[in-house]
Amino acid sequence: MTSDQNLALYTKLSGFRLVVLANRFGCDTDVSRKLHERLLEGLEAAAGRIRTITALERAGDDEDAAYRLEGETEIFGRFTIILLDELDIDFNTHEYRVNGGDWSSALTADYTGVDIDYPELIALTDDELGSLALIIKDITRETGIAVSASRVSYIRCGGS
């Protein structure tokens, strides 16, 4: 991205931060406040990445800065704001972890055999997100930054 594009993106992120701050005053539940706080943290982290990228672009012909700029740009391209739960699954070892915690085994065994049962992420509905639903859609549309609003479910479906 060019410096002008970075400046425009930084401005959009700052504007969305103000919108979320103002919207937070209408929170009536702890969950809603938590979602707003996590979104604010994510927007601030994205703005921080843009500041870093901009500083590295100003470094000019420095070879180390060019290398770091390439890495920062790649990381920012995959940047996602996670509002509730994050699920990592290692299909090789049949383990999973929630929100960066300890790894747990998805294997269970009894007299009927071995079963592999991973939890799954279930997206929050627009009703659960409340007024944040439209803000999140606008953030993704205008900045290209993905926002994950999902919770982990350990309930198995009937077909498993």
N, C-alpha and C positions, 0 to 999 in steps of 0.2 A: 504494500500500500504506500501511497505517497504521503508526505507530511500533511498535505491538505486533507486527505481522506482520514488520516489519523486524528486530526484536529476536529473534523466533523463528527467522527465516531465518539471522540471524547466528550464533545458537546452534547450529543444525544444521550450518552450514558449519564452525564451529569443532570440532564433534564429529567430522565427517567428516575434518577435517585430522588430528586425533589418531588416528583409525582408520588412515589412510593412513601416518602416521608409524610406527605400531606394525607395520603390515604390511610396511613397507619393510625391516625387519630380516630378513625371509625371502627377500630378493632374492638370486638366485644368478647372474644374468647382467647385463651392462651395459645391455641393452635394458630389462630389468625395472626396473633402477634409474632409467633415464631416464624411463620411463613414470611411475613413482612421483614423481619430481622435478617433472615437468611437471604432474601432477595437483595436487601441493602448491602449485605456483605459481599454477595456475588457481583453486584454492580461496581462496588468499590474495588474489588479484586480485578475486574476487567479494566477499569480505568487505570489502575496501577500498571497493568501489563502494557496498556497503550502508552503511558508515560515512559516506561522502560524502552519500548520500541522506538519512540520518538528520540529519546536520549541517544540510543545506539545509532540511529540514522544520522544524528548530528556529529558523530565521531569521525565521519569522513572516511579516509582511506585506511584506517587502522584495521589490520587483518583480523585481529582478535575480536574487535567490535563487529566486523562483518559476519564472522562465524557465529557470535552470540546473537546477532540480529536474525540470522537465518533460523536459529533454534527458537528464539522467542516468537517469531512470526508463525512457525509451525505449531508451537504450543497454543498460541492464541487462536489459530484456525480450528483447534479441537476443543476450545474452551466451552464448558457447560456449567451453568449455574444449577446446583442441586438444592432443592428446597427442603426435602424431607429425607428420604432414604436412598442409599446407594447400595447396590448389590453387585459384588464381584463373584464370578463363578470360575473355578478352575476345572474344566471338564476332564483333564488328564488325571488329576488326583481325586476327582469327585468331591471337592470341597467348595465351600462358599463362605463369604463373610459379608456382614452387613455394616455399613458405615465405617469401613476401615478397621473393624474390630478383629477379634481372633477368628481364625479359620475353623469352620465346623465341617464335620463329615456329613455328606448327604446319603451315605450308605447305611442301610439297616438290613439285618438278617434275622430270620427265624426259620422254623421248620418248613415253611413254604418256599424259601429261597432268599435271594438277595434283591433288595429294592433300592433304587436310586430316586431320591425325592428332593429336588431343589425348591426353595421358596421362589416366588415370582414377584415382580413389581407390578403394582396396579396403579394406574394413573388416577390422580384425584379428579373428580368431576368439576365442572364449572360451578356447581352449587357449593361444593366443598371449598373451592378457591375463593368464592365470593367475588368481591370487587377486584381482586388480583387477576382474575381470569383474563379480562380484556387487556390489562396492563402487560401481562406476560406475553400474550399474542402480539401486542404492539412491539415489545422489546425484540422478540424473535424476528418479526417482519422487518423492522427498521434497522437493526444492528447485525442480524445474522447469528446472534448468540443464542444457543439452545438453552432452554430452561426446563429442567426435569422436576416435575411435581408428582412424585410417585411414592407409594408406601409399600413395604414388604408384606407379603401375605404368605403364611405358612399353611394355609388351608388347601388341601388337595382337591382337585376337581373330581367329579364322579367317575370319569373314564380312566383314571390312573390306577 
